[in-house]
Structures are given as C-alpha cells and as structure tokens.
Amino acid sequence: MHIPVMLNEVIKSIKIIPNGTYIDATFGCGGHSRCILSKLNEKGKLIVIDRDPKSIEFACSIKDRRLIPIHGNFSKILKYSIKYKIFGKVQGILFDLGLSFSQIKDSNRGFSFMHDGPLDMRMNNLHGISAKEWINNANIKDISFVIKEFGEEKFYKKISNVICKYRKIKNINTTKELVNLINKACGYFYKKKHPARRSFQAIRIYINNELQELKLALNDIIKIISPKGRIVFISFHSLEDRIIKKFIINNSRKKIYPYKLPILESKIKNDNIYKLKYFKKIQPSKKEILYNKKSRSAILRFAEKLKYD
Ligand SMILES: C[S@@+](CC[C@H](N)C(=O)[O-])C[C@H]1O[C@@H](n2cnc3c(N)ncnc32)[C@H](O)[C@@H]1O
C-alpha cells in the first residue's frame, strides 16, 4: 500500500484554503491528493498531473467534480494553468518527486533492483526510449557519465566497463541481468546498501529526463501561484534537493541594482514581483521513518509567494 510521505507536514505547509485552487503535480497513487480534497469545500479545485498513464487512469476513476486529472509532464504546468484558466490563481502546488509505490512494486515497469522484470524504467511507458534500448546502444562514455552524474556512483567506470563488455555477447534485457552485472563490477565494495541502488537511480533519472523536467517547471511556477500561495517540494536525493534549494534561495532575494544606476521605480517593482518567502526544510520524524522506511531520505522544502508593494 502506498503511504504518502510527510502527509501532515505537506498539508500544514501548503496551507489549504477550503475554496482554493491547488495543483498536485505528481499525483502518483493519490495519497496527498485525497487529503487535500478532504480539506476543500465544494468551491475548491484540485488539478492533478502525472506522466504515468496508469496513475492518471486511477485519478480519472475518482468521481469528484472538484478533481481535474491531466496526463502529462509537469514541465508543461504553465500551459495547463492557462488551459484551465487558473494562471496566477493557484493557492498551492505540490511536487512529491520520484516514484510511486505502484511503480516500484510492479516488476513489469523495471524500476526495482529487487524484482526481476523487463528493463524499462519509463514513467510514461507509452513514449520515449526504454532503459533496455538505451543501455544496449549508448556508448561507454555516455553510460559512464550518466552513472557518475545522476547516481553519484564512485564505481561508475567499473560498472560501465562490465556493461559494455557483456553486451558485446548478449543484450541486457532484464533488471536482474543488470543487477548481476553491477554486482560483478562493485558488489564486493558495498556492505550495507544495495550495489545497484545508485546506478538504477541514475538510469531512471536519465531515461525520464527528471532533472530537466524539474528545472523547466521551476521556471514557471511562481507565475502560476497567487500572492501568499505556497509551493511544496518533497525530494529524495541530493541532486533534486540542490536544484530546489537554489531555486528558492535565488528567488528569495530582492534584485540588487548597481549603485546610482538610473532605474524606473516601475521596473524595480516589476523585477521584484515574483519573490518567495523561504521556510526551514522539514525531514520525516523518527516515528514516520519507523512505519514507512521509504520516507527516510525525504526532504520537504516550501516557500510562499510575496508581492512587492
Ligand atoms: C512519489 S510519486 C507521488 C506520490 C503521491 N504524492 C501519492 O501520495 O500517492 C511521484 C509521481 O510523480 C510522477 N512524476 C514524476 N515526474 C513527473 C513529471 N515530470 N511530470 C509528471 N509526473 C511526474 C511519477 O509518475 C509518480 O507517479
């Protein structure tokens, strides 16, 4: 069963107004959405986005006229906000990044190094290239780069060498085959954590273009929310958290102009219109980690849009 991560903290930080408009940009199994809906009155609205067709199929099965499901990438959030006439009127947006419970546990999706299945790893398995296609065709430099950069894996050279040697003889088709190769390359060095953890994370991030998706969404979200609106992020690894932290910090500062440069007051106001108030990061409690081990690496960051006046 999917347990939404830091549910109480999300609800508190997104600060629900009962007749407000909210976006859950990562619907998943709908854990957070269900709770947000329960806090809205009949005038409230919840737009939910997910790139996974199964997740949105599930959202569509929920009969609630306040809920608007969108199958697509959250990098298109600006386009969706215009289409649904909520641009500048959203009181809160939630990004709960990473994979949902149903994606991880379904061995046919190929996300898990714990279960054998086809090496796919696409969140939207109707589009794009699968991990299998990529790993059997990419050059060694690209494989090394992905495992090093997106997995922060120090044995990236060993792993990519073993992969490229093996595929000269036979294609890598399954998660188990890939896990065995990674074990062969560096299993000896990993005593506590699974040797394939970082490489699987890296390949998944690459296949789904996850960091770029996040950066594109960040370009637009401040414009979409209303003054006093909140943006809440839950991330599960340092690459995403760094991007989020940088985004919040950069947008929390007022623009500073060179001394004595003649600038119109209207320009200063305009430049400072989309600013954020930054709150302290939150991590799951010991109690939560005990009953939901998957929450242990989660970091929640949130910010509020201020209006210059
Ligand atoms: C951790 S799960 C969300 C779980 C959800 N909060 C819940 O409580 O059930 C993340 C979801 O985000 C989706 N997702 C990840 N990146 C996305 C993107 N760029 N655009 C749209 N959906 C995305 C995944 O398909 C997955 O279903």
The ligand as an ORCA input file, in Angstrom:
! r2SCAN-3c Opt
* xyz 0 1
  C       6.396      9.846     -5.335
  S       5.140      9.664     -6.519
  C       3.859     10.675     -5.891
  C       3.060     10.002     -4.840
  C       1.845     10.791     -4.420
  N       2.193     12.022     -3.768
  C       0.959      9.966     -3.520
  O       0.826     10.285     -2.335
  O       0.403      8.970     -3.987
  C       5.713     10.597     -7.867
  C       4.802     10.580     -9.074
  O       5.232     11.657     -9.905
  C       5.153     11.275    -11.245
  N       6.105     12.111    -11.978
  C       7.446     12.151    -11.836
  N       7.988     13.048    -12.671
  C       6.958     13.619    -13.339
  C       6.875     14.640    -14.326
  N       7.959     15.245    -14.805
  N       5.661     15.001    -14.782
  C       4.540     14.394    -14.300
  N       4.555     13.418    -13.379
  C       5.753     13.030    -12.893
  C       5.505      9.803    -11.241
  O       4.971      9.169    -12.378
  C       4.877      9.332     -9.929
  O       3.596      8.815    -10.155
*
